[in-house]
Amino acid sequence: MSLFRTLPLLAAVLLLGACAGKPVRATAPPVSVSAERPGCADAAACAGAPATAPVPVPAPVADTAAQPAQAAGDTVAGTPAQATTPSPAAATDAEDDFAALYGTPGTEAGKGGDGAAPTYDPWEKYNRRMHRFNLAVDRGIARPLATAYVNVVPRVARTGVSNFFSNLRLPVTMVNQLLQGHGDDAWDSLGRFLMNSTLGIGGLFDPASKAMVPRRSEDFGQTLGAWGWRQSRYVELPFFGPRTVRDVFGLAGDVPLSPLRRVEMDRLRVGLQGLQLVDTRVQLLSLDDIRDNAVDEYALTRDAWLQRRNYQIEKDLRHGTRRHGDDEQTTIPVDAMPMPDWGH
């Protein structure tokens, strides 16, 4: 008989030990502990102790009483208590932008919200060689030209040049906004182009910004990304730097829309393209110190460019939450690409 009394006692001890190792639940119904053997009112009776009425086990303390102990780092039944997590609030625009750049807390570091790694660089060995070539060209030619341009040309003239080329890119932006289904943005771009081309004297001045007309920059590479081509391998082109394979194909959609490439006089067109390259390099002078002091300048350039590119595509996809701020160009514009004119 001692064996029959010992087995239920061991079962009860194991059951209580298993329950003690589980986290405390917020609510639980009252449970009465009873013996498995018929004729026992409770576990104490089966163990040989005097039989008493079934004693209900009280439910765990409610959340309002448990929160002070959890905040103080107390433990319940041998398991550290966990503080109650408040429900997340609605994400702000800044939080949406941060998630687009660096990923949400549920994704790995360096990944976008859809889990696609922005640093997809299987051609890194080739890209690093091409980056060294581009860096030598930049430090030997492009940077000195941009520095001399800043030292010689007054600020007001440089601003007019930047406004002129920014205005020339608006037809490319407008068509890609229509292809993405953003008709309201395309309407804004059309209004900006007409206003700056007339009142702004060919785009040298920017009355559209004073009229609060938003300025954006779109290209066919972003359109392909908005259509679903999200992940694309990184590639660095000679002379023109960072791209992805998707953006290289996107050039084919942007070249026919470029007003600058419609200039038939080769000397004038090449001169304007060269001036646009210098103007684009001037806008990057503020980043030179960061690049020069980087441990791995190639990785810094690649990651920063891809994160910015993914951010632009995320903004296109989250069109309903976009802010109407300026969207600066981050790549060598298609207008400045010295591609052959197959029509002549």
LUMBA-214466 format. One line per 8 residues: number of its first residue (from 0); for each residue x negated, y negated, z negated of C-alpha. Coordinates in nm, 4 decimals. Each point is the difference from the previous one (the first is absolute). Last residue first. Layout:
N
NUM	X,Y,Z ~ ... $
END
This chain:
344
343	-2.2058,-6.1113,8.5812 ~ 0.2697,0.1962,-0.1853 ~ -0.2478,0.2221,-0.1841 ~ -0.1211,-0.2878,-0.2162 ~ -0.2864,0.1656,-0.1841 ~ 0.0002,-0.0122,-0.3821 ~ -0.1985,-0.2672,-0.1828 ~ 0.2156,0.0246,-0.3171 $
335	0.0651,-0.3554,-0.1168 ~ 0.3734,0.0008,0.0716 ~ 0.0324,0.3355,-0.1801 ~ -0.0883,-0.1745,-0.3232 ~ -0.3051,0.1151,-0.1997 ~ 0.1581,0.1380,-0.3152 ~ 0.1457,-0.1399,-0.3233 ~ 0.2550,-0.2543,0.1288 $
327	0.1667,-0.1865,-0.2853 ~ 0.3587,0.0549,-0.1091 ~ 0.1402,-0.3220,-0.1455 ~ 0.2806,0.0291,-0.2473 ~ 0.3633,0.0877,0.0582 ~ 0.0285,0.2710,-0.2588 ~ 0.0972,0.3459,0.1086 ~ 0.2558,0.1946,-0.1997 $
319	0.2376,0.0968,0.2845 ~ -0.2847,0.0733,0.2400 ~ -0.1396,0.2790,-0.2141 ~ -0.1188,0.1928,0.3091 ~ -0.1750,-0.3051,0.1455 ~ -0.1495,-0.0804,-0.3397 ~ -0.1298,0.3574,-0.0236 ~ -0.1645,-0.0443,0.3421 $
311	-0.1809,-0.3135,-0.1171 ~ -0.1115,0.1716,-0.3212 ~ -0.1335,0.2944,0.1973 ~ -0.2150,-0.2415,0.1996 ~ -0.1215,-0.1782,-0.3128 ~ -0.0928,0.3303,-0.1594 ~ -0.1739,0.1091,0.3193 ~ -0.2034,-0.3224,0.0215 $
303	-0.1025,0.0061,-0.3656 ~ -0.0945,0.3678,0.0157 ~ -0.2101,-0.0338,0.3150 ~ -0.1778,-0.3215,-0.0982 ~ -0.0843,0.1239,-0.3492 ~ -0.1080,0.3421,0.1276 ~ -0.2335,-0.1621,0.2540 ~ -0.1433,-0.2451,-0.2537 $
295	-0.0975,0.2762,-0.2404 ~ -0.1488,-0.1600,-0.3127 ~ 0.1654,-0.3304,0.0875 ~ -0.1961,-0.3223,-0.0549 ~ -0.0104,-0.1042,0.3682 ~ 0.3672,0.0860,0.0499 ~ 0.1183,-0.2043,-0.2969 ~ -0.2189,-0.2950,0.0995 $
287	0.1239,0.0148,0.3607 ~ 0.3692,-0.0024,-0.0876 ~ 0.0453,-0.3795,0.0174 ~ -0.1483,0.0019,0.3502 ~ 0.2897,0.2096,0.1311 ~ 0.2120,-0.2898,0.1349 ~ -0.3077,-0.1302,0.1821 ~ -0.0301,0.3334,0.1831 $
279	0.3504,-0.0427,0.1444 ~ -0.0843,-0.3509,0.1210 ~ -0.3202,0.1267,0.1644 ~ 0.1921,0.2773,0.1764 ~ 0.2638,-0.2508,0.1125 ~ -0.2676,-0.2261,0.1439 ~ -0.1429,0.2941,0.1953 ~ 0.3434,0.0893,0.1346 $
271	0.0596,-0.3605,0.1040 ~ -0.3298,-0.0094,0.1867 ~ 0.0699,0.3357,0.1655 ~ 0.3381,-0.1274,0.1231 ~ -0.1393,-0.3297,0.1264 ~ -0.2850,0.1672,0.1892 ~ 0.2248,0.2706,0.1385 ~ 0.2598,-0.2379,0.1381 $
263	0.3159,0.2094,0.0248 ~ 0.1376,-0.0681,-0.3478 ~ 0.2616,0.2727,-0.0550 ~ -0.2265,0.1616,-0.2586 ~ 0.0606,-0.2911,-0.2348 ~ 0.3754,0.0551,0.0128 ~ -0.0416,0.3528,-0.1469 ~ 0.3063,0.2167,0.0581 $
255	-0.1632,0.2434,0.2467 ~ -0.2818,0.0656,-0.2554 ~ 0.2321,0.0816,-0.2921 ~ 0.1349,0.3425,0.0991 ~ -0.3348,0.1383,0.1107 ~ -0.1575,-0.1374,-0.3180 ~ 0.2303,0.2231,-0.2022 ~ -0.1876,0.3057,0.1231 $
247	-0.3063,-0.1357,-0.1795 ~ 0.2206,-0.0793,-0.2992 ~ 0.1124,0.3626,-0.0331 ~ -0.3588,0.1219,0.0296 ~ -0.0785,-0.2275,-0.2931 ~ -0.1909,-0.3250,0.0160 ~ -0.2905,-0.1729,-0.1707 ~ -0.2669,-0.1866,0.1970 $
239	0.0251,-0.1957,0.3204 ~ -0.3602,0.0036,0.1223 ~ -0.0061,0.3783,0.0502 ~ 0.3182,0.1646,-0.1287 ~ 0.0260,0.1502,-0.3453 ~ 0.2372,0.2940,-0.0394 ~ 0.2293,0.1017,-0.2852 ~ 0.2295,0.2957,0.0478 $
231	0.3722,-0.0587,0.0105 ~ 0.2704,0.0629,-0.2576 ~ 0.3298,-0.1847,0.0367 ~ 0.1041,0.0618,0.3578 ~ 0.3699,-0.0193,-0.0895 ~ 0.1591,-0.2828,0.1974 ~ -0.1239,-0.2578,-0.2531 ~ -0.3565,0.1167,0.0648 $
223	0.0506,-0.0265,0.3755 ~ 0.1323,-0.3531,-0.0532 ~ -0.3012,-0.0881,-0.2131 ~ -0.2286,0.1086,0.2845 ~ 0.2217,-0.1942,0.2389 ~ -0.0823,-0.3270,-0.1706 ~ 0.1567,-0.2252,-0.2623 ~ -0.1125,-0.3247,-0.1622 $
215	0.2356,-0.2112,-0.2071 ~ 0.0672,-0.3695,-0.0557 ~ 0.3198,-0.1075,-0.1746 ~ 0.1809,-0.3170,0.1150 ~ -0.0095,-0.2365,-0.2988 ~ 0.0339,-0.3172,0.2153 ~ -0.3493,-0.0994,-0.1130 ~ -0.1153,0.3391,0.1276 $
207	0.1691,-0.0643,0.3349 ~ -0.1778,-0.3365,0.0346 ~ -0.3300,0.1823,0.0579 ~ -0.2332,-0.2093,0.2142 ~ -0.2277,0.1149,0.2817 ~ 0.2797,0.2284,0.1222 ~ 0.0408,-0.1490,0.3458 ~ 0.0738,-0.3465,-0.1292 $
199	0.1610,0.0952,-0.3346 ~ 0.3359,-0.1490,0.0957 ~ 0.0098,0.2143,0.3126 ~ -0.2031,0.3212,-0.0478 ~ 0.0410,-0.0145,-0.3778 ~ 0.3784,-0.0201,0.0164 ~ 0.0404,0.2581,0.2757 ~ -0.2317,0.2520,-0.1673 $
191	0.1503,-0.0489,-0.3459 ~ 0.3545,0.0413,0.1332 ~ -0.0990,0.3177,0.1831 ~ -0.1704,0.1349,-0.3121 ~ 0.3083,-0.0719,-0.2120 ~ 0.2230,0.1759,0.2533 ~ -0.2352,0.2976,0.0023 ~ 0.0247,0.0158,-0.3793 $
183	0.3806,0.0047,0.0201 ~ -0.0106,0.2693,0.2675 ~ -0.2033,0.2402,-0.2117 ~ 0.0711,0.3260,0.1876 ~ -0.3634,0.1106,0.0144 ~ -0.0069,-0.0521,0.3771 ~ 0.1411,-0.3498,-0.0521 ~ -0.2755,-0.0803,-0.2488 $
175	-0.2509,0.1356,0.2496 ~ 0.1262,-0.2400,0.2684 ~ -0.0215,-0.2988,-0.2367 ~ -0.3510,0.0770,-0.1239 ~ -0.1431,0.0304,0.3508 ~ 0.1745,-0.3257,0.0975 ~ -0.1339,-0.1625,-0.3220 ~ -0.3686,0.0676,0.0684 $
167	-0.0462,-0.3251,0.1937 ~ 0.1219,-0.2007,-0.3000 ~ -0.2722,0.1477,-0.2209 ~ -0.2535,-0.0914,0.2678 ~ 0.1049,-0.3657,-0.0004 ~ 0.0395,-0.0243,-0.3779 ~ -0.3552,0.1299,-0.0513 ~ -0.1350,-0.2538,0.2510 $
159	0.1931,-0.2824,-0.1677 ~ -0.1357,0.1019,-0.3416 ~ -0.3535,-0.0028,0.1390 ~ 0.0585,-0.3531,0.1328 ~ 0.1260,-0.1208,-0.3374 ~ -0.2950,0.1631,-0.1743 ~ -0.2598,-0.1797,0.2071 ~ -0.2162,0.2080,0.2391 $
151	-0.3764,0.0039,-0.0639 ~ -0.0525,0.1819,-0.3311 ~ 0.2933,0.2391,0.0446 ~ -0.1049,0.0882,0.3551 ~ -0.3610,0.0499,-0.1150 ~ 0.1186,0.2483,-0.2632 ~ 0.2211,0.1832,0.2515 ~ -0.2849,0.0209,0.2513 $
143	-0.2426,0.1239,-0.2677 ~ 0.2552,0.2640,-0.1104 ~ 0.0745,0.1281,0.3502 ~ -0.3546,0.0316,0.1357 ~ -0.2624,0.1764,-0.2132 ~ 0.2043,0.0843,-0.3067 ~ 0.3020,0.1102,0.2024 ~ -0.2000,0.1864,0.2627 $
135	-0.1927,0.1867,-0.2707 ~ 0.3231,0.0791,-0.1841 ~ 0.1583,0.1272,0.3202 ~ -0.2908,0.2392,0.0532 ~ 0.0063,0.1159,-0.3618 ~ 0.3749,0.0515,0.0299 ~ -0.0469,0.2083,0.3137 ~ -0.2348,0.2301,-0.1869 $
127	0.2404,0.0196,-0.2942 ~ 0.2917,0.0722,0.2310 ~ -0.1812,0.2907,0.1664 ~ -0.0642,0.1728,-0.3328 ~ 0.3423,-0.0981,-0.1345 ~ 0.1935,0.1634,0.2812 ~ 0.2293,0.1908,-0.2401 ~ 0.1065,-0.3327,-0.1575 $
119	0.3511,0.0106,-0.1467 ~ -0.0440,-0.2639,-0.2702 ~ 0.3685,-0.0994,-0.0306 ~ 0.0998,0.3364,-0.1497 ~ 0.3619,0.0788,0.0793 ~ 0.2031,0.0672,-0.3150 ~ 0.3063,-0.1968,0.1166 ~ -0.0611,-0.2790,-0.2509 $
111	-0.3539,-0.0459,0.1201 ~ -0.3008,0.1820,-0.1266 ~ -0.3153,-0.1447,-0.1528 ~ 0.0683,0.1425,-0.3400 ~ 0.2368,0.2912,0.0082 ~ 0.3706,-0.0550,0.0041 ~ 0.2549,-0.0175,-0.2776 ~ -0.1347,-0.3285,-0.1343 $
103	0.0850,-0.1599,0.3362 ~ -0.2580,-0.0597,0.2682 ~ -0.2799,-0.2558,0.0275 ~ 0.1041,-0.2396,0.2727 ~ 0.3688,0.0727,0.0441 ~ 0.0420,0.0542,-0.3718 ~ -0.1564,-0.3389,-0.0717 ~ 0.2327,-0.1659,0.2525 $
95	0.3030,0.1638,-0.1570 ~ -0.1182,-0.1057,-0.3461 ~ -0.0392,-0.3596,0.1209 ~ 0.3468,0.0075,0.1535 ~ 0.1469,0.1187,-0.3301 ~ 0.0967,0.3567,-0.0774 ~ 0.3303,0.0525,-0.1807 ~ -0.0441,0.1025,-0.3595 $
87	-0.1198,0.3393,-0.1149 ~ 0.1984,0.1714,-0.2768 ~ -0.1749,-0.0161,-0.3319 ~ -0.2130,0.2961,-0.1043 ~ 0.0725,0.1273,-0.3519 ~ -0.3231,0.0618,-0.1827 ~ -0.1326,0.3517,-0.0088 ~ -0.0464,0.1918,-0.3197 $
79	-0.3144,0.2064,-0.0358 ~ 0.0904,0.3691,-0.0441 ~ -0.0443,0.1859,-0.3307 ~ 0.3694,0.0107,-0.0873 ~ 0.0319,-0.3766,0.0336 ~ -0.3077,-0.2176,0.0108 ~ -0.0346,-0.3617,-0.1072 ~ -0.1761,-0.2558,0.2268 $
71	0.1471,-0.3090,-0.1651 ~ 0.2210,-0.0652,0.3035 ~ 0.1371,0.3513,-0.0265 ~ 0.0918,-0.0497,-0.3656 ~ 0.1783,-0.3264,0.0759 ~ 0.1808,0.1560,0.3016 ~ 0.1401,0.3018,-0.1829 ~ 0.2802,-0.1790,-0.1776 $
63	0.1412,-0.1654,0.3093 ~ -0.0580,0.3145,0.2037 ~ 0.2221,0.2133,-0.2208 ~ -0.1455,0.2393,-0.2535 ~ -0.0059,0.3616,0.1049 ~ 0.3153,0.2052,-0.0604 ~ 0.0459,0.1606,-0.3383 ~ -0.0393,0.3797,-0.0253 $
55	0.3271,0.1447,-0.1212 ~ -0.0190,0.2090,-0.3164 ~ 0.1934,0.3263,0.0220 ~ 0.1387,0.0874,-0.3419 ~ -0.2336,0.1782,-0.2318 ~ -0.1401,0.3527,-0.0246 ~ -0.2569,0.0519,-0.2659 ~ -0.3433,0.0639,0.1517 $
47	-0.0816,0.3364,0.1544 ~ -0.1333,-0.1223,0.3303 ~ 0.3298,0.0687,0.1740 ~ 0.1792,-0.2218,-0.2507 ~ -0.2440,-0.2821,0.0640 ~ 0.0483,0.0282,0.3754 ~ 0.3725,-0.0639,-0.0228 ~ 0.3359,0.1740,-0.0679 $
39	-0.1435,0.3398,0.0631 ~ 0.2506,0.2801,0.0726 ~ -0.1110,0.0626,0.3553 ~ -0.3740,-0.0462,0.0646 ~ -0.0827,-0.3012,0.2199 ~ -0.0167,-0.2313,-0.2973 ~ 0.1545,-0.3448,0.0057 ~ -0.1379,-0.3507,0.0248 $
31	0.2812,-0.2494,0.0485 ~ -0.0573,-0.2687,0.2595 ~ 0.1320,-0.3548,-0.0094 ~ 0.0042,-0.1550,0.3485 ~ -0.3095,-0.1758,0.1290 ~ -0.0711,-0.3594,0.0872 ~ -0.3166,-0.1929,0.0850 ~ -0.2145,0.3068,0.0280 $
23	-0.3022,0.0598,-0.2170 ~ -0.2923,0.1381,0.1930 ~ -0.0534,0.3781,-0.0216 ~ -0.2577,0.1685,-0.2265 ~ 0.2362,0.0179,-0.2988 ~ 0.2544,0.1974,0.2016 ~ -0.2537,0.2683,0.0795 ~ -0.1022,0.0241,-0.3643 $
15	0.3644,0.0285,-0.1103 ~ 0.0585,0.2839,0.2453 ~ -0.3185,0.1765,-0.1049 ~ 0.1026,-0.0216,-0.3683 ~ 0.3517,0.1273,0.0786 ~ -0.1353,0.2955,0.1955 ~ -0.2404,0.0833,-0.2825 ~ 0.2884,-0.0034,-0.2498 $
7	0.2169,0.2123,0.2303 ~ -0.2821,0.2612,0.0196 ~ -0.0745,0.0078,-0.3749 ~ 0.3426,0.1117,-0.1195 ~ 0.0268,0.2899,0.2447 ~ -0.3522,0.1072,-0.0935 ~ 0.0795,-0.0173,-0.3719 ~ 0.2921,0.2347,0.0586 $
END
